């Protein structure tokens, strides 16, 4: 017998980890804000139906996709696998991207609604995909944006696959497109093969609050696309913001997502009333993320304490309604003359500060290597090996070992390898921001 009970609302929780003690005159307060969404829920303002979503898949069909032909074949199979993963009722479309963007299915500037018939028709249309032409990714994103804006679905998402550089479009044009699309839909980006630009693909994903990765072997595309689409189908609430309120005299220095990946949100603040600002977090399913917040407060004397910030998860209101507060936590500051208390570093803060440094060390080390700076690359990548070892980031340690010979991981002593496969170097760079969670006792 069908259960027609109304699903419960998403349940969010906020936990704050910090050392609230500052020395006399101390001003900078660091906290890790852990946000968790549980309950498999969706009865939110814009999603009366379970998991209402709209998805557009953008497939690179430029001429280079035919070299080798496995790339184009893998792209067709991967897109078909993603279409098969769509839940009934999901709005969707497929775009072929070259120096222009063309609708593959359903066409006529509209979205289809997933069911057995439309999925079969979409897969039939994919058989006609062929390669030819250049690469202008902004045109793909603009068409996807136009299609997704037709939908009232809470979750609006894109999946973008490319195998080359954005050579037929001015970089400023792509940047402007990303700025325009930010906040309207999220997007996962993938590079297939090794002829694409890591910073372009990761920049697209970062701007649109999605994930980025490399699929060096086209044979693995279908598995990756299926996983991405399953993740999208698991999203249940969109447009969630981390709202930070600070008292008079206090200022937010930075806000960074630090798990599951490092992403700086500081510049994305939008004002949300007196002394409050919203930082976008995108769409949520059942998951947990962590944010490093640094607040600069007015200096104070021993024995004084204050609320440094209030962290809230909010859904923006519609039709003039106020934002809905989903959960909140408090960041405190207490001044003390106890040296042991004021100099202790909270384990969560220390761990994620190290993970952010690890990502930066990898990126700087690889850049130095490309420029022929052997000493600089060795120093930075050695520090990365040390940080990965200390934090237990085994996946990153394995990737680093393909680029350097590790002499002493604990000391960060390494030697650069003379020959490194392009796929290994690009995988390390693309995944450099992925972090491991702190081991909680």
C-alpha positions as CSV (number, residue, x, y, z in Angstrom):
1,X,0.0,0.0,0.0
2,X,1.5,3.4,-1.0
3,X,2.6,5.8,1.7
4,X,1.2,9.2,1.1
5,X,2.6,10.7,4.3
6,X,4.3,14.1,3.7
7,X,8.1,13.7,3.8
8,X,9.8,15.4,6.7
9,X,11.9,18.6,6.2
10,X,15.7,18.3,5.9
11,X,17.4,18.2,9.2
12,X,20.6,20.3,9.4
13,X,22.9,20.5,12.4
14,X,25.8,22.8,13.1
15,X,28.8,22.0,15.3
16,X,31.5,24.5,16.1
17,X,35.1,23.4,17.0
18,X,37.5,26.0,18.3
19,X,39.8,27.2,21.0
20,X,37.9,30.2,22.3
21,X,40.7,31.4,24.5
22,X,42.8,34.4,23.3
23,X,45.8,36.1,25.0
24,X,45.3,39.6,26.2
25,X,45.1,41.8,23.1
26,X,44.5,38.8,20.8
27,X,42.1,39.4,18.0
28,X,41.9,36.5,15.5
29,X,39.4,33.7,16.3
30,X,39.5,30.5,14.3
31,X,36.7,28.0,14.2
32,X,35.7,24.9,12.2
33,X,32.0,24.9,11.5
34,X,30.7,21.4,10.7
35,X,27.4,21.3,8.8
36,X,25.5,18.0,8.5
37,X,22.3,17.3,6.6
38,X,20.4,14.1,7.4
39,X,17.0,12.6,7.1
40,X,16.6,12.0,3.4
41,X,14.1,14.8,3.3
42,X,12.8,17.2,0.7
43,X,9.6,18.9,1.6
44,X,11.1,22.4,1.0
45,X,9.6,25.5,-0.5
46,X,10.5,24.7,-4.1
47,X,10.5,20.9,-4.1
48,X,7.1,19.6,-3.3
49,X,8.0,16.4,-5.2
50,X,10.6,14.1,-3.9
51,X,14.0,15.2,-5.3
52,X,12.6,17.6,-8.0
53,X,15.6,18.3,-10.2
54,X,16.6,19.5,-13.7
55,X,19.9,18.4,-15.2
56,X,21.7,19.3,-18.4
57,X,24.6,17.2,-19.7
58,X,27.1,19.0,-21.9
59,X,29.3,16.7,-24.1
60,X,32.4,17.9,-25.9
61,X,32.0,17.0,-29.5
62,X,35.0,19.0,-30.9
63,X,37.3,17.5,-33.5
64,X,39.8,16.3,-31.0
65,X,37.3,13.9,-29.4
66,X,37.9,11.6,-32.3
67,X,41.6,11.1,-31.4
68,X,41.5,8.5,-30.3
69,X,38.0,7.4,-31.2
70,X,37.6,5.8,-27.8
71,X,36.9,9.2,-26.4
72,X,33.8,9.9,-28.4
73,X,32.6,6.4,-27.9
74,X,33.2,6.7,-24.2
75,X,31.4,10.0,-24.1
76,X,28.3,8.5,-25.8
77,X,28.3,5.5,-23.4
78,X,28.8,7.7,-20.4
79,X,26.0,10.1,-21.3
80,X,23.7,7.1,-21.9
81,X,24.6,5.7,-18.5
82,X,23.8,9.1,-16.9
83,X,20.5,9.2,-18.7
84,X,19.7,5.7,-17.4
85,X,20.4,7.0,-13.8
86,X,17.9,9.8,-14.0
87,X,14.9,9.4,-11.6
88,X,11.5,9.5,-13.2
89,X,10.1,13.0,-13.2
90,X,13.6,14.7,-13.5
91,X,13.7,17.3,-16.2
92,X,16.8,16.9,-18.5
93,X,18.5,17.8,-21.8
94,X,21.7,16.9,-23.6
95,X,23.9,19.4,-25.4
96,X,26.7,18.8,-27.9
97,X,29.5,21.3,-27.4
98,X,31.9,22.6,-30.0
99,X,32.7,26.2,-30.9
100,X,28.9,26.5,-30.7
101,X,26.3,24.6,-28.5
102,X,23.6,22.4,-30.1
103,X,20.7,20.7,-28.5
104,X,20.9,16.9,-28.9
105,X,17.8,16.0,-27.0
106,X,14.9,16.9,-26.6
107,X,15.5,20.0,-28.8
108,X,13.4,23.1,-29.6
109,X,14.8,24.9,-26.5
110,X,13.0,22.8,-23.9
111,X,13.6,20.1,-21.3
112,X,12.3,16.6,-21.4
113,X,10.8,14.8,-18.4
114,X,12.5,11.5,-17.6
115,X,10.5,8.3,-18.0
116,X,11.2,5.0,-19.8
117,X,10.1,6.6,-23.2
118,X,12.2,9.8,-23.0
119,X,15.2,8.0,-21.7
120,X,15.1,5.6,-24.7
121,X,14.7,8.5,-27.1
122,X,17.6,10.4,-25.6
123,X,19.9,7.4,-25.9
124,X,18.8,6.9,-29.5
125,X,19.7,10.6,-30.2
126,X,23.1,10.1,-28.6
127,X,24.0,7.6,-31.4
128,X,24.1,10.6,-33.7
129,X,26.8,12.4,-31.8
130,X,29.9,13.0,-33.9
131,X,33.0,15.1,-33.5
132,X,34.1,18.2,-35.4
133,X,34.7,21.9,-34.8
134,X,36.4,23.8,-32.0
135,X,35.9,24.4,-28.3
136,X,34.0,27.3,-26.7
137,X,32.8,26.2,-23.3
138,X,31.0,29.4,-22.4
139,X,28.5,28.8,-25.2
140,X,27.7,25.4,-23.7
141,X,27.1,26.8,-20.3
142,X,25.0,29.7,-21.7
143,X,22.7,27.2,-23.5
144,X,22.5,25.0,-20.4
145,X,21.6,28.1,-18.3
146,X,18.8,29.0,-20.7
147,X,17.3,25.5,-20.5
148,X,17.6,25.2,-16.7
149,X,16.0,28.6,-16.2
150,X,12.8,27.2,-17.6
151,X,12.5,24.8,-14.7
152,X,11.0,25.5,-11.3
153,X,13.0,22.5,-9.8
154,X,14.9,23.2,-6.6
155,X,17.9,21.3,-7.8
156,X,19.4,22.7,-11.1
157,X,22.6,21.0,-12.2
158,X,24.9,20.6,-15.1
159,X,27.5,17.9,-16.0
160,X,30.2,19.1,-18.4
161,X,32.8,16.9,-20.2
162,X,35.7,18.3,-22.2
163,X,38.9,16.9,-23.7
164,X,40.6,20.1,-24.7
165,X,41.3,23.7,-23.9
166,X,38.8,26.5,-24.4
167,X,40.7,27.7,-27.5
168,X,37.8,29.3,-29.5
169,X,36.5,31.7,-26.8
170,X,38.1,34.7,-25.0
171,X,38.9,33.8,-21.4
172,X,37.0,36.9,-20.3
173,X,33.9,35.6,-22.0
174,X,34.0,32.3,-20.2
175,X,34.7,34.2,-16.9
176,X,31.7,36.4,-17.5
177,X,29.5,33.4,-18.3
178,X,30.6,31.7,-15.1
179,X,29.8,34.8,-13.1
180,X,26.3,35.0,-14.7
181,X,25.6,31.3,-14.1
182,X,26.8,31.3,-10.5
183,X,23.9,30.8,-8.1
184,X,21.5,29.7,-10.9
185,X,22.8,26.1,-11.2
186,X,25.6,23.9,-10.0
187,X,27.9,22.0,-12.3
188,X,30.4,19.1,-12.1
189,X,33.2,19.3,-14.7
190,X,35.3,16.4,-16.0
191,X,38.4,16.3,-18.3
192,X,38.9,13.2,-20.4
193,X,42.4,12.3,-21.7
194,X,45.3,14.6,-21.0
195,X,45.0,17.5,-23.5
196,X,42.8,19.8,-21.4
197,X,43.7,22.6,-19.0
198,X,43.4,21.7,-15.3
199,X,42.8,25.3,-14.2
200,X,40.0,25.7,-16.7
201,X,38.1,22.6,-15.6
202,X,38.6,23.2,-11.9
203,X,37.7,26.9,-12.3
204,X,34.4,25.9,-13.9
205,X,33.6,23.5,-11.1
206,X,34.7,26.0,-8.4
207,X,32.6,28.9,-9.8
208,X,29.5,26.7,-10.0
209,X,30.0,24.9,-6.7
210,X,30.5,21.5,-8.3
211,X,33.3,18.8,-8.4
212,X,36.1,18.5,-10.9
213,X,38.1,15.4,-11.8
214,X,40.2,13.8,-14.5
215,X,39.1,10.6,-16.4
216,X,42.4,9.8,-18.1
217,X,41.0,6.6,-19.6
218,X,37.7,7.0,-21.6
219,X,36.8,3.4,-20.6
220,X,36.0,4.8,-17.1
221,X,33.7,7.6,-18.2
222,X,30.5,5.6,-17.9
223,X,31.3,4.6,-14.3
224,X,32.1,8.3,-13.4
225,X,29.0,9.7,-15.1
226,X,26.8,7.2,-13.3
227,X,28.3,8.1,-9.9
228,X,27.9,11.9,-10.7
229,X,24.3,11.4,-11.6
230,X,23.6,9.3,-8.6
231,X,25.0,12.1,-6.5
232,X,22.7,14.7,-8.2
233,X,19.7,12.4,-7.7
234,X,20.6,12.4,-4.0
235,X,20.4,16.2,-3.6
236,X,17.3,17.3,-1.8
237,X,17.6,21.0,-0.9
238,X,19.2,23.8,-3.0
239,X,20.5,27.3,-2.5
240,X,21.6,26.8,1.1
241,X,23.7,29.6,2.5
242,X,26.1,29.8,5.4
243,X,25.1,33.1,7.1
244,X,27.7,34.7,9.4
245,X,26.6,37.5,11.8
246,X,29.3,39.4,13.6
247,X,28.9,42.1,16.4
248,X,30.0,45.7,16.1
249,X,33.7,45.9,15.6
250,X,34.2,42.3,14.5
251,X,35.0,41.4,10.8
252,X,35.1,38.1,8.9
253,X,38.6,37.6,7.6
254,X,37.9,34.5,5.5
255,X,35.5,31.6,5.0
256,X,36.8,28.4,3.4
257,X,35.1,25.1,2.8
258,X,37.8,22.6,4.0
259,X,36.0,19.3,3.6
260,X,35.4,17.3,1.5
261,X,37.5,19.7,-0.6
262,X,39.2,23.1,-0.1
263,X,37.2,26.0,-1.7
264,X,37.6,29.6,-0.7
265,X,34.2,31.3,-0.4
266,X,35.4,34.6,1.1
267,X,34.8,36.7,-2.1
268,X,31.3,35.2,-2.6
269,X,29.8,37.0,0.3
270,X,26.4,38.8,-0.3
271,X,25.1,41.1,2.4
272,X,22.2,39.8,4.4
273,X,21.2,42.6,6.7
274,X,23.1,44.5,9.4
275,X,26.5,42.9,10.1
276,X,25.5,39.6,8.4
277,X,26.7,38.0,5.1
278,X,25.7,34.9,3.2
279,X,28.2,32.5,1.7
280,X,26.8,30.0,-0.9
281,X,27.1,26.3,-0.3
282,X,25.0,25.0,-3.2
283,X,22.8,21.8,-3.0
284,X,22.7,19.3,-0.2
285,X,21.7,15.6,0.2
286,X,22.6,13.4,3.2
287,X,26.2,14.7,3.8
288,X,28.5,16.6,6.0
289,X,30.8,19.5,5.1
290,X,33.3,21.6,7.1
291,X,34.1,25.3,6.9
292,X,37.0,27.2,8.4
293,X,35.9,30.6,9.6
294,X,38.4,33.3,10.8
295,X,36.9,36.3,12.6
296,X,38.9,39.4,13.7
297,X,37.4,40.9,16.9
298,X,38.2,44.0,18.9
299,X,41.0,43.4,21.4
300,X,39.9,43.1,25.1
301,X,41.3,42.5,28.5
302,X,41.7,39.4,30.6
303,X,38.4,38.0,31.8
304,X,36.3,39.5,29.1
305,X,34.3,37.4,26.6
306,X,32.1,38.0,23.6
307,X,30.2,36.3,20.9
308,X,32.5,36.6,17.9
309,X,30.1,35.2,15.3
310,X,26.9,33.4,14.9
311,X,26.9,30.8,12.1
312,X,23.5,29.8,10.6
313,X,22.4,27.6,7.7
314,X,19.6,29.5,5.9
315,X,17.3,29.0,2.9
316,X,16.4,32.3,1.2
317,X,12.8,33.3,1.4
318,X,10.5,33.5,-1.5
319,X,7.8,36.1,-2.3
320,X,9.1,38.5,0.4
321,X,9.2,35.8,3.1
322,X,12.1,35.9,5.5
323,X,14.9,33.3,5.2
324,X,14.4,30.0,7.0
325,X,17.0,29.2,9.6
326,X,17.9,25.5,9.4
327,X,20.5,25.4,12.2
328,X,23.0,27.6,13.9
329,X,26.1,27.5,16.1
330,X,28.1,30.1,18.0
331,X,31.8,31.2,17.8
332,X,33.1,32.7,21.1
333,X,36.1,34.7,22.2
334,X,37.4,34.6,25.8
335,X,40.5,36.5,26.9
336,X,42.8,34.8,29.4
337,X,46.3,35.1,31.0
338,X,46.6,31.3,31.0
339,X,49.3,30.7,28.5
340,X,48.5,27.0,28.1
341,X,44.9,27.8,27.3
342,X,45.5,30.6,24.9
343,X,48.2,28.9,22.9
344,X,46.5,25.5,22.5
345,X,45.4,24.8,18.9
346,X,42.1,23.1,18.4
347,X,42.8,19.7,16.7
348,X,40.1,20.3,14.0
349,X,41.5,23.8,13.2
350,X,45.1,22.5,13.1
351,X,44.1,19.6,10.8
352,X,42.2,21.6,8.2
353,X,44.8,24.4,8.2
354,X,47.3,21.7,7.3
355,X,45.0,20.3,4.5
356,X,44.6,23.8,3.0
357,X,48.4,24.2,3.1
358,X,48.8,20.7,1.5
359,X,46.6,21.8,-1.5
360,X,48.6,25.0,-1.9
361,X,52.0,23.2,-1.6
362,X,51.0,20.8,-4.4
363,X,49.8,23.5,-6.7
364,X,52.8,25.7,-6.1
365,X,55.2,22.7,-6.4
366,X,53.7,21.6,-9.8
367,X,53.8,25.2,-11.1
368,X,57.5,25.4,-10.1
369,X,58.2,22.1,-11.8
370,X,56.5,23.3,-15.0
371,X,58.7,26.4,-14.9
372,X,61.9,24.4,-14.4
373,X,62.5,25.5,-10.9
374,X,63.8,22.3,-9.5
375,X,64.7,23.6,-6.0
376,X,61.3,25.3,-5.6
377,X,59.4,22.3,-6.8
378,X,61.4,19.9,-4.6
379,X,60.8,22.1,-1.5
380,X,57.1,22.5,-2.1
381,X,56.3,18.9,-3.1
382,X,58.5,17.7,-0.2
383,X,56.3,19.8,2.2
384,X,53.2,18.3,0.6
385,X,54.5,14.8,1.2
386,X,55.2,15.7,4.8
387,X,51.7,17.2,5.3
388,X,50.0,14.2,3.6
389,X,51.9,11.8,5.8
390,X,51.1,13.7,9.0
391,X,47.4,14.1,8.3
392,X,46.9,10.5,7.0
393,X,45.9,11.7,3.5
394,X,46.8,8.3,1.9
395,X,45.2,9.1,-1.5
396,X,47.2,12.3,-2.0
397,X,50.3,10.6,-0.7
398,X,49.9,7.9,-3.5
399,X,49.5,10.6,-6.1
400,X,52.5,12.5,-4.9
401,X,54.6,9.3,-5.1
402,X,54.0,9.2,-8.8
403,X,55.6,12.6,-9.2
404,X,58.4,12.5,-6.7
405,X,60.6,9.8,-5.1
406,X,59.9,9.9,-1.4
407,X,63.1,9.5,0.6
408,X,61.7,10.4,4.1
409,X,58.0,11.2,4.2
410,X,58.1,12.4,7.8
411,X,60.9,14.9,7.1
412,X,59.5,15.8,3.6
413,X,62.6,14.7,1.8
414,X,62.0,14.0,-1.8
415,X,63.6,13.9,-5.3
416,X,61.8,15.0,-8.4
417,X,61.2,12.2,-10.9
418,X,62.8,12.8,-14.3
419,X,59.9,11.4,-16.2
420,X,56.3,11.8,-15.1
421,X,53.2,10.7,-17.1
422,X,50.9,13.6,-18.0
423,X,48.0,11.8,-16.5
424,X,49.7,11.4,-13.2
425,X,50.7,15.0,-13.0
426,X,47.2,16.2,-14.0
427,X,45.5,13.8,-11.6
428,X,47.6,15.2,-8.7
429,X,46.8,18.8,-9.7
430,X,43.1,18.2,-10.2
431,X,42.7,16.3,-6.9
432,X,45.0,18.5,-4.9
433,X,42.1,20.2,-3.1
434,X,40.5,17.0,-1.9
435,X,40.9,16.6,1.8
436,X,40.5,13.9,4.5
437,X,38.5,14.5,7.6
438,X,40.0,14.9,11.0
439,X,40.2,11.7,13.1
440,X,37.8,12.4,15.9
441,X,38.4,10.8,19.2
